[in-house]
Amino acid sequence: MIHVLVRLQVEDYNQFKSAFEDALGWRRERGEKSFDLYRREHDSNDLTILFGWDEIGVARDVFASTEWRRRMDDAGVVGEPRVTFLQLLDRGQA
């Protein structure tokens, strides 16, 4: 599994959350396995999402697609989301 880290600003968190939930089936059909949605402390419109994805090639296609961009626009995303593709090298437990 690979991970995709997405940083973005939204106009309104509630609008974004509704659109994000509506897109869950679309993302799952394309290989999404999980997501963790974070907000910056004291700013619910500054978001970070960590996705788990099956295959990096498919994930790259999804995040480069016009459909992804359309969905981000509809969700009230301001500017261009910053998308980073990550591969896990090690994991530890405290």
TITIMAR-488653 format. One record per residue: residue number from 1; residue in one letter; y, z, x of N, C-alpha, C in turn. Coordinates in steps of 0.05 Angstrom, whole numbers, padded with zeros to 5 digits. Atoms other than C-alpha are relative to their C-alpha. Example, Ala and Ser with C-alpha at 12.3 -4.5 7.8 and 13.67 -1.06 7.14 Angstrom:
<pts>
<pt seq="1" type="A" n_c2="-00024" n_c3="00000" n_c1="00018" ca_c2="-00090" ca_c3="00156" ca_c1="00246" c_c2="00024" c_c3="00000" c_c1="00018"/>
<pt seq="2" type="S" n_c2="-00024" n_c3="-00001" n_c1="-00016" ca_c2="-00021" ca_c3="00143" ca_c1="00273" c_c2="00022" c_c3="00014" c_c1="-00015"/>
</pts>
This chain:
<pts>
<pt seq="1" type="M" n_c2="-00024" n_c3="00000" n_c1="00017" ca_c2="00000" ca_c3="00000" ca_c1="00000" c_c2="00025" c_c3="00000" c_c1="00018"/>
<pt seq="2" type="I" n_c2="-00026" n_c3="00000" n_c1="-00013" ca_c2="00071" ca_c3="-00014" ca_c1="00022" c_c2="00020" c_c3="00013" c_c1="-00018"/>
<pt seq="3" type="H" n_c2="-00022" n_c3="-00013" n_c1="00015" ca_c2="00135" ca_c3="00019" ca_c1="00000" c_c2="00025" c_c3="-00017" c_c1="00002"/>
<pt seq="4" type="V" n_c2="-00026" n_c3="00014" n_c1="00001" ca_c2="00201" ca_c3="-00011" ca_c1="-00021" c_c2="00021" c_c3="00020" c_c1="-00007"/>
<pt seq="5" type="L" n_c2="-00022" n_c3="-00019" n_c1="00004" ca_c2="00264" ca_c3="00031" ca_c1="-00014" c_c2="00024" c_c3="-00016" c_c1="-00010"/>
<pt seq="6" type="V" n_c2="-00023" n_c3="00015" n_c1="00012" ca_c2="00321" ca_c3="00008" ca_c1="-00059" c_c2="00023" c_c3="00020" c_c1="-00004"/>
<pt seq="7" type="R" n_c2="-00024" n_c3="-00016" n_c1="00003" ca_c2="00391" ca_c3="00038" ca_c1="-00055" c_c2="00019" c_c3="-00016" c_c1="-00018"/>
<pt seq="8" type="L" n_c2="-00018" n_c3="00014" n_c1="00018" ca_c2="00440" ca_c3="00021" ca_c1="-00111" c_c2="00019" c_c3="00019" c_c1="-00013"/>
<pt seq="9" type="Q" n_c2="-00021" n_c3="-00014" n_c1="00016" ca_c2="00502" ca_c3="00042" ca_c1="-00149" c_c2="-00002" c_c3="-00012" c_c1="-00028"/>
<pt seq="10" type="V" n_c2="00000" n_c3="00009" n_c1="00028" ca_c2="00503" ca_c3="00038" ca_c1="-00225" c_c2="00026" c_c3="00009" c_c1="-00014"/>
<pt seq="11" type="E" n_c2="-00024" n_c3="-00008" n_c1="00016" ca_c2="00560" ca_c3="00040" ca_c1="-00275" c_c2="-00006" c_c3="00025" c_c1="-00016"/>
<pt seq="12" type="D" n_c2="00007" n_c3="-00022" n_c1="00017" ca_c2="00523" ca_c3="00089" ca_c1="-00320" c_c2="-00030" c_c3="00005" c_c1="00002"/>
<pt seq="13" type="Y" n_c2="00028" n_c3="-00006" n_c1="-00004" ca_c2="00458" ca_c3="00125" ca_c1="-00306" c_c2="-00017" c_c3="-00004" c_c1="-00025"/>
<pt seq="14" type="N" n_c2="00016" n_c3="00003" n_c1="00024" ca_c2="00434" ca_c3="00126" ca_c1="-00378" c_c2="-00006" c_c3="-00029" c_c1="-00007"/>
<pt seq="15" type="Q" n_c2="00004" n_c3="00029" n_c1="00004" ca_c2="00444" ca_c3="00051" ca_c1="-00385" c_c2="-00021" c_c3="-00010" c_c1="00019"/>
<pt seq="16" type="F" n_c2="00019" n_c3="00009" n_c1="-00021" ca_c2="00406" ca_c3="00040" ca_c1="-00320" c_c2="-00028" c_c3="00010" c_c1="-00007"/>
<pt seq="17" type="K" n_c2="00027" n_c3="-00012" n_c1="00005" ca_c2="00349" ca_c3="00087" ca_c1="-00338" c_c2="-00014" c_c3="-00014" c_c1="-00023"/>
<pt seq="18" type="S" n_c2="00012" n_c3="00014" n_c1="00023" ca_c2="00338" ca_c3="00052" ca_c1="-00405" c_c2="-00011" c_c3="-00027" c_c1="00009"/>
<pt seq="19" type="A" n_c2="00008" n_c3="00027" n_c1="-00010" ca_c2="00335" ca_c3="-00017" ca_c1="-00372" c_c2="-00023" c_c3="00002" c_c1="00020"/>
<pt seq="20" type="F" n_c2="00021" n_c3="-00004" n_c1="-00020" ca_c2="00292" ca_c3="00010" ca_c1="-00315" c_c2="-00027" c_c3="00006" c_c1="-00014"/>
<pt seq="21" type="E" n_c2="00024" n_c3="-00006" n_c1="00015" ca_c2="00241" ca_c3="00038" ca_c1="-00365" c_c2="-00010" c_c3="-00024" c_c1="-00015"/>
<pt seq="22" type="D" n_c2="00007" n_c3="00025" n_c1="00014" ca_c2="00242" ca_c3="-00027" ca_c1="-00405" c_c2="-00014" c_c3="-00020" c_c1="00019"/>
<pt seq="23" type="A" n_c2="00012" n_c3="00019" n_c1="-00020" ca_c2="00223" ca_c3="-00065" ca_c1="-00341" c_c2="-00026" c_c3="00010" c_c1="00012"/>
<pt seq="24" type="L" n_c2="00025" n_c3="-00011" n_c1="-00013" ca_c2="00163" ca_c3="-00021" ca_c1="-00324" c_c2="-00023" c_c3="-00019" c_c1="-00002"/>
<pt seq="25" type="G" n_c2="00023" n_c3="00019" n_c1="00004" ca_c2="00112" ca_c3="-00069" ca_c1="-00354" c_c2="00003" c_c3="-00024" c_c1="00017"/>
<pt seq="26" type="W" n_c2="-00005" n_c3="00024" n_c1="-00016" ca_c2="00144" ca_c3="-00128" ca_c1="-00319" c_c2="-00007" c_c3="00006" c_c1="00029"/>
<pt seq="27" type="R" n_c2="00005" n_c3="-00007" n_c1="-00028" ca_c2="00141" ca_c3="-00092" ca_c1="-00252" c_c2="-00030" c_c3="00005" c_c1="00005"/>
<pt seq="28" type="R" n_c2="00029" n_c3="-00006" n_c1="-00003" ca_c2="00070" ca_c3="-00066" ca_c1="-00262" c_c2="-00017" c_c3="-00026" c_c1="00001"/>
<pt seq="29" type="E" n_c2="00015" n_c3="00026" n_c1="00000" ca_c2="00045" ca_c3="-00137" ca_c1="-00278" c_c2="00002" c_c3="-00014" c_c1="00027"/>
<pt seq="30" type="R" n_c2="-00004" n_c3="00013" n_c1="-00026" ca_c2="00072" ca_c3="-00157" ca_c1="-00210" c_c2="-00008" c_c3="00018" c_c1="00023"/>
<pt seq="31" type="G" n_c2="00012" n_c3="-00016" n_c1="-00021" ca_c2="00037" ca_c3="-00102" ca_c1="-00171" c_c2="00012" c_c3="00027" c_c1="00007"/>
<pt seq="32" type="E" n_c2="-00011" n_c3="-00027" n_c1="-00005" ca_c2="00081" ca_c3="-00040" ca_c1="-00174" c_c2="-00021" c_c3="00021" c_c1="-00007"/>
<pt seq="33" type="K" n_c2="00019" n_c3="-00022" n_c1="00004" ca_c2="00037" ca_c3="00022" ca_c1="-00167" c_c2="00013" c_c3="00026" c_c1="-00007"/>
<pt seq="34" type="S" n_c2="-00014" n_c3="-00026" n_c1="00005" ca_c2="00088" ca_c3="00078" ca_c1="-00169" c_c2="00030" c_c3="-00004" c_c1="00006"/>
<pt seq="35" type="F" n_c2="-00028" n_c3="-00002" n_c1="-00008" ca_c2="00161" ca_c3="00096" ca_c1="-00164" c_c2="00009" c_c3="00029" c_c1="-00001"/>
<pt seq="36" type="D" n_c2="-00014" n_c3="-00025" n_c1="00000" ca_c2="00203" ca_c3="00156" ca_c1="-00148" c_c2="00030" c_c3="-00006" c_c1="-00001"/>
<pt seq="37" type="L" n_c2="-00029" n_c3="00005" n_c1="00004" ca_c2="00275" ca_c3="00155" ca_c1="-00173" c_c2="00016" c_c3="00025" c_c1="00007"/>
<pt seq="38" type="Y" n_c2="-00016" n_c3="-00022" n_c1="-00010" ca_c2="00326" ca_c3="00198" ca_c1="-00137" c_c2="00030" c_c3="-00007" c_c1="-00005"/>
<pt seq="39" type="R" n_c2="-00029" n_c3="00003" n_c1="00001" ca_c2="00401" ca_c3="00209" ca_c1="-00145" c_c2="00012" c_c3="00016" c_c1="00022"/>
<pt seq="40" type="R" n_c2="-00015" n_c3="-00015" n_c1="-00020" ca_c2="00451" ca_c3="00231" ca_c1="-00095" c_c2="00011" c_c3="00025" c_c1="-00013"/>
<pt seq="41" type="E" n_c2="-00010" n_c3="-00025" n_c1="00011" ca_c2="00471" ca_c3="00303" ca_c1="-00104" c_c2="00029" c_c3="-00003" c_c1="-00009"/>
<pt seq="42" type="H" n_c2="-00027" n_c3="00001" n_c1="00013" ca_c2="00532" ca_c3="00308" ca_c1="-00150" c_c2="00009" c_c3="-00028" c_c1="-00008"/>
<pt seq="43" type="D" n_c2="-00009" n_c3="00027" n_c1="00009" ca_c2="00532" ca_c3="00233" ca_c1="-00166" c_c2="-00025" c_c3="-00014" c_c1="-00012"/>
<pt seq="44" type="S" n_c2="00024" n_c3="00012" n_c1="00013" ca_c2="00481" ca_c3="00209" ca_c1="-00217" c_c2="00001" c_c3="-00030" c_c1="-00001"/>
<pt seq="45" type="N" n_c2="-00002" n_c3="00029" n_c1="00000" ca_c2="00505" ca_c3="00137" ca_c1="-00209" c_c2="-00006" c_c3="-00012" c_c1="00028"/>
<pt seq="46" type="D" n_c2="00008" n_c3="00009" n_c1="-00027" ca_c2="00485" ca_c3="00133" ca_c1="-00134" c_c2="-00030" c_c3="00006" c_c1="00002"/>
<pt seq="47" type="L" n_c2="00029" n_c3="-00004" n_c1="00003" ca_c2="00410" ca_c3="00121" ca_c1="-00137" c_c2="-00016" c_c3="-00011" c_c1="00024"/>
<pt seq="48" type="T" n_c2="00020" n_c3="00009" n_c1="-00019" ca_c2="00351" ca_c3="00112" ca_c1="-00090" c_c2="-00026" c_c3="-00001" c_c1="-00014"/>
<pt seq="49" type="I" n_c2="00026" n_c3="00003" n_c1="00012" ca_c2="00284" ca_c3="00086" ca_c1="-00114" c_c2="-00020" c_c3="-00006" c_c1="00022"/>
<pt seq="50" type="L" n_c2="00022" n_c3="00005" n_c1="-00018" ca_c2="00220" ca_c3="00089" ca_c1="-00073" c_c2="-00023" c_c3="-00010" c_c1="-00016"/>
<pt seq="51" type="F" n_c2="00022" n_c3="00013" n_c1="00015" ca_c2="00169" ca_c3="00040" ca_c1="-00101" c_c2="-00025" c_c3="-00001" c_c1="00018"/>
<pt seq="52" type="G" n_c2="00025" n_c3="00006" n_c1="-00013" ca_c2="00095" ca_c3="00036" ca_c1="-00082" c_c2="-00009" c_c3="-00027" c_c1="-00011"/>
<pt seq="53" type="W" n_c2="00008" n_c3="00027" n_c1="00008" ca_c2="00070" ca_c3="-00036" ca_c1="-00083" c_c2="-00026" c_c3="-00008" c_c1="00013"/>
<pt seq="54" type="D" n_c2="00025" n_c3="00010" n_c1="-00010" ca_c2="00003" ca_c3="-00070" ca_c1="-00073" c_c2="00003" c_c3="-00016" c_c1="00026"/>
<pt seq="55" type="E" n_c2="-00002" n_c3="00019" n_c1="-00022" ca_c2="00023" ca_c3="-00127" ca_c1="-00027" c_c2="00029" c_c3="-00006" c_c1="00006"/>
<pt seq="56" type="I" n_c2="-00028" n_c3="00005" n_c1="-00009" ca_c2="00085" ca_c3="-00139" ca_c1="00014" c_c2="00010" c_c3="-00027" c_c1="-00008"/>
<pt seq="57" type="G" n_c2="-00009" n_c3="00026" n_c1="00008" ca_c2="00088" ca_c3="-00213" ca_c1="-00001" c_c2="00008" c_c3="-00002" c_c1="-00029"/>
<pt seq="58" type="V" n_c2="-00006" n_c3="-00001" n_c1="00029" ca_c2="00087" ca_c3="-00202" ca_c1="-00076" c_c2="00026" c_c3="00016" c_c1="-00004"/>
<pt seq="59" type="A" n_c2="-00024" n_c3="-00016" n_c1="00003" ca_c2="00139" ca_c3="-00147" ca_c1="-00070" c_c2="00024" c_c3="-00015" c_c1="00009"/>
<pt seq="60" type="R" n_c2="-00023" n_c3="00016" n_c1="-00009" ca_c2="00184" ca_c3="-00192" ca_c1="-00029" c_c2="00008" c_c3="-00021" c_c1="-00020"/>
<pt seq="61" type="D" n_c2="-00006" n_c3="00020" n_c1="00020" ca_c2="00179" ca_c3="-00246" ca_c1="-00082" c_c2="00014" c_c3="00012" c_c1="-00024"/>
<pt seq="62" type="V" n_c2="-00013" n_c3="-00013" n_c1="00023" ca_c2="00196" ca_c3="-00197" ca_c1="-00138" c_c2="00029" c_c3="00007" c_c1="00006"/>
<pt seq="63" type="F" n_c2="-00027" n_c3="-00009" n_c1="-00006" ca_c2="00257" ca_c3="-00168" ca_c1="-00103" c_c2="00019" c_c3="-00023" c_c1="00008"/>
<pt seq="64" type="A" n_c2="-00017" n_c3="00024" n_c1="-00005" ca_c2="00282" ca_c3="-00238" ca_c1="-00085" c_c2="00004" c_c3="-00017" c_c1="-00024"/>
<pt seq="65" type="S" n_c2="00000" n_c3="00018" n_c1="00024" ca_c2="00273" ca_c3="-00266" ca_c1="-00155" c_c2="00026" c_c3="00002" c_c1="-00016"/>
<pt seq="66" type="T" n_c2="-00024" n_c3="00000" n_c1="00018" ca_c2="00328" ca_c3="-00286" ca_c1="-00203" c_c2="-00005" c_c3="00019" c_c1="-00023"/>
<pt seq="67" type="E" n_c2="00006" n_c3="-00019" n_c1="00022" ca_c2="00292" ca_c3="-00244" ca_c1="-00256" c_c2="00007" c_c3="00028" c_c1="00008"/>
<pt seq="68" type="W" n_c2="-00007" n_c3="-00027" n_c1="-00010" ca_c2="00300" ca_c3="-00181" ca_c1="-00213" c_c2="00031" c_c3="00003" c_c1="-00001"/>
<pt seq="69" type="R" n_c2="-00029" n_c3="-00002" n_c1="00000" ca_c2="00374" ca_c3="-00197" ca_c1="-00204" c_c2="00011" c_c3="00001" c_c1="-00028"/>
<pt seq="70" type="R" n_c2="-00009" n_c3="-00001" n_c1="00027" ca_c2="00383" ca_c3="-00210" ca_c1="-00278" c_c2="-00004" c_c3="00028" c_c1="-00012"/>
<pt seq="71" type="R" n_c2="00006" n_c3="-00027" n_c1="00010" ca_c2="00350" ca_c3="-00144" ca_c1="-00295" c_c2="00019" c_c3="00021" c_c1="00012"/>
<pt seq="72" type="M" n_c2="-00019" n_c3="-00019" n_c1="-00013" ca_c2="00395" ca_c3="-00107" ca_c1="-00245" c_c2="00028" c_c3="-00003" c_c1="-00012"/>
<pt seq="73" type="D" n_c2="-00026" n_c3="00004" n_c1="00013" ca_c2="00457" ca_c3="-00139" ca_c1="-00276" c_c2="00000" c_c3="00012" c_c1="-00027"/>
<pt seq="74" type="D" n_c2="00002" n_c3="-00011" n_c1="00027" ca_c2="00434" ca_c3="-00120" ca_c1="-00346" c_c2="-00001" c_c3="00031" c_c1="00001"/>
<pt seq="75" type="A" n_c2="00002" n_c3="-00029" n_c1="-00003" ca_c2="00421" ca_c3="-00049" ca_c1="-00321" c_c2="00027" c_c3="00013" c_c1="00009"/>
<pt seq="76" type="G" n_c2="-00025" n_c3="-00011" n_c1="-00008" ca_c2="00493" ca_c3="-00042" ca_c1="-00298" c_c2="00002" c_c3="00006" c_c1="00030"/>
<pt seq="77" type="V" n_c2="-00001" n_c3="-00005" n_c1="-00029" ca_c2="00480" ca_c3="-00044" ca_c1="-00223" c_c2="00026" c_c3="-00013" c_c1="00011"/>
<pt seq="78" type="V" n_c2="-00025" n_c3="00008" n_c1="-00012" ca_c2="00545" ca_c3="-00050" ca_c1="-00184" c_c2="-00005" c_c3="-00010" c_c1="00028"/>
<pt seq="79" type="G" n_c2="00004" n_c3="00011" n_c1="-00027" ca_c2="00543" ca_c3="-00096" ca_c1="-00123" c_c2="-00029" c_c3="-00008" c_c1="00004"/>
<pt seq="80" type="E" n_c2="00026" n_c3="00010" n_c1="-00008" ca_c2="00481" ca_c3="-00117" ca_c1="-00086" c_c2="-00018" c_c3="00024" c_c1="00008"/>
<pt seq="81" type="P" n_c2="00018" n_c3="-00021" n_c1="-00008" ca_c2="00422" ca_c3="-00068" ca_c1="-00083" c_c2="-00009" c_c3="-00004" c_c1="00029"/>
<pt seq="82" type="R" n_c2="00010" n_c3="00002" n_c1="-00027" ca_c2="00399" ca_c3="-00053" ca_c1="-00012" c_c2="-00030" c_c3="00005" c_c1="-00001"/>
<pt seq="83" type="V" n_c2="00029" n_c3="-00001" n_c1="00002" ca_c2="00324" ca_c3="-00067" ca_c1="-00008" c_c2="-00012" c_c3="00000" c_c1="00028"/>
<pt seq="84" type="T" n_c2="00013" n_c3="-00002" n_c1="-00025" ca_c2="00282" ca_c3="-00045" ca_c1="00051" c_c2="-00030" c_c3="00002" c_c1="-00004"/>
<pt seq="85" type="F" n_c2="00029" n_c3="00000" n_c1="00002" ca_c2="00207" ca_c3="-00059" ca_c1="00059" c_c2="-00011" c_c3="00018" c_c1="00022"/>
<pt seq="86" type="L" n_c2="00010" n_c3="-00020" n_c1="-00019" ca_c2="00168" ca_c3="-00002" ca_c1="00092" c_c2="-00030" c_c3="00000" c_c1="00000"/>
<pt seq="87" type="Q" n_c2="00029" n_c3="-00004" n_c1="-00002" ca_c2="00097" ca_c3="00007" ca_c1="00118" c_c2="-00004" c_c3="00028" c_c1="00011"/>
<pt seq="88" type="L" n_c2="00006" n_c3="-00028" n_c1="-00008" ca_c2="00070" ca_c3="00078" ca_c1="00125" c_c2="-00014" c_c3="00000" c_c1="00027"/>
<pt seq="89" type="L" n_c2="00014" n_c3="-00003" n_c1="-00026" ca_c2="00052" ca_c3="00096" ca_c1="00197" c_c2="-00015" c_c3="00026" c_c1="00002"/>
<pt seq="90" type="D" n_c2="00013" n_c3="-00026" n_c1="-00003" ca_c2="00035" ca_c3="00169" ca_c1="00190" c_c2="00010" c_c3="00018" c_c1="-00023"/>
<pt seq="91" type="R" n_c2="-00007" n_c3="-00019" n_c1="00021" ca_c2="00036" ca_c3="00225" ca_c1="00139" c_c2="-00009" c_c3="00028" c_c1="00009"/>
<pt seq="92" type="G" n_c2="00007" n_c3="-00027" n_c1="-00008" ca_c2="00036" ca_c3="00300" ca_c1="00152" c_c2="00004" c_c3="00020" c_c1="-00023"/>
<pt seq="93" type="Q" n_c2="-00003" n_c3="-00022" n_c1="00019" ca_c2="00032" ca_c3="00365" ca_c1="00113" c_c2="00010" c_c3="00024" c_c1="00015"/>
<pt seq="94" type="A" n_c2="-00010" n_c3="-00025" n_c1="-00013" ca_c2="00071" ca_c3="00428" ca_c1="00128" c_c2="-00016" c_c3="00023" c_c1="-00009"/>
</pts>
